[in-house]
Amino acid sequence: MILINKSHPEEFILLGFADRPWLELPLFIILLVTYPTAMIGNIAIILVSILDPCLHSPMYFFLTNLSFLDMCYTTSIVPQMLINLWGSTKTISYMRCVVQLYFFHTMGGTECVLLALMSFDQYVAICKPLHYTLIMNRRNCILLVSTVWLTGIYYAVSEATVTLQLPLCGHNKMDHLVCEIPILIKTACGEKDTNELALSVICIFLLAVPLCLILASYASIGHAVFKIKSIEGRKKAFGTCSSHLIVVLLFYGPGISMYLQPPSSITKDQPKFMALFYGVVTPTLNPFIYTLRNKDVKGALGNLFRKIFIPK
């Protein structure tokens, strides 16, 4: 380990897959393809949700927020990954690491709660259709989304700030691709049981509680859908809900495996693959999941492309 005589190192060395250099070029190529794909897909979702009057509803307002969040999420880590995979130094300055830490965890915490809010919207639309416009009016939607973002910001600021106070004892090497709270806790020395406990408790509220609410919402939705007599109505309800459920599974699965266990018990390569999954794969797949399984979004995208590429 390189010893640092300051309160914090000037830079961190992100080892990544340095022990398996043959992985670096394939990963670099994959990221070089998936990052623009994720950006284009999410920008397209935002544009059609704003420009098409048929999509001016709470569901697409929340979907716009999810797409914007995914863009910020992947942008907070992928450019630095590309730099480190391409170069030989694999360093990140202390300040860039701190900024990445705050942004990455703000987006992660926000997405946890936003997915629960989206499932609540589905629940009200299907189980309480007569009260939907009253409950999910514009004022309430803005208030709910603001609360979601503030929750994510509060989680990131509080947990990351406490983690950054841990002594590093001169260690500036992290066996990871990004600056992430569990890895910083694992890298730190001295007494860190309190930090591990605090992280576990906060993550229970941000992961386990929203997931339980999502599952409860969809249990009620499933019960209500089977009461719909129209086969077309059932298909539409299942199509909309299944898209959201796929996104939930893609996001919560890796998140739970990473954050609901003590950082000291995390295996060597687990954080790297989990970060790639919920920071790169999920934001790339989300636009396709919602587009391919949603006739309204497909129709709106088709109209947008015709306006852009086909002259009158």
C-alpha positions, 0 to 999 in steps of 0.5 A: 500500500502507498502510505499517505501522510495527509488526512486523505490521499490526493488520489485513489487507485481503482484497481478494477480488473488489473489482475485480469487485464484480458477483461479490460478491452472487452469491457471498454468496448461494451461500455463504449457501446452501452453508454451512448445507447443508454443516453439516446434511449433515455433522451428519447423517452424524455422527449416523447413524454414531454412532446406527445400530449397523449403521454402527459399523465402521472405515469409518464411524468414518473417515467421521465424522472426515471430516465433522467435519473438513469442518465445521471446514474450512468454518467456518474460512473461510466466516463471514469470507468472508460478512462481507467480501462483505457489507460494504465494509471487507473487513478481518480483524484480525491475530489472526483472520487467524492463527487462520484460518491455523492452523485452515484448514491444520490441516484441510487437512493432516489431510484429505490424510492422512485420505483416504489412511487411508480408502483403506487401510481400503478396501484391507484390507476388499477385498484382506485380508478375513480379516485385516480385523478384526485389522488394523482393530480399534478400538485401531488405528483410534483410533491411526491417526486420532490420528496423522492429526490430529497430522500435520495439526496439526504441519504447520499449526503448523510451516509457518504459524509460519515463514510468519508470521515473514516481513517484510511491509514495511508491506504489509497488503493480500492479494489473496485471500478468506482468510488462506492460506500461499502468499498470505502468502509472496507478499505478504511481502518480502525473501528467501523462497526458503527458505519456498517450498522448505519449503512445496513439500517439505512439500506433496509429503509431504502431497499427492503421497505420500498421493495415490500411496498412494491410487492404489496402493491402488485399483489393488490394489482394482480387481484384487481386485474383478474377481476377485469372481464375484458381480455384486452383490458387485462392484457393492457394492465399486465403489459404496463405492470410487467414492464415496471416489475422487470425494471424493479427486479433488475435494479433491486436484485443487485442492490440487495445483494450488495447493500444488505450485507456487511461490507466486510463480508463482500467478496472480491469481484462482487462489487465490480459486477454489481456496479456494472449491472445496476450502473450500466446494464439497467439504465441501458435496458430500461428504455427498451423495456418500457418501449417494447412493452408499451404501445403508447410509447412505441406510437409516440416514438414512431410519430417523433421519428416521422416528424424528424426524418420524414419531410412533409 
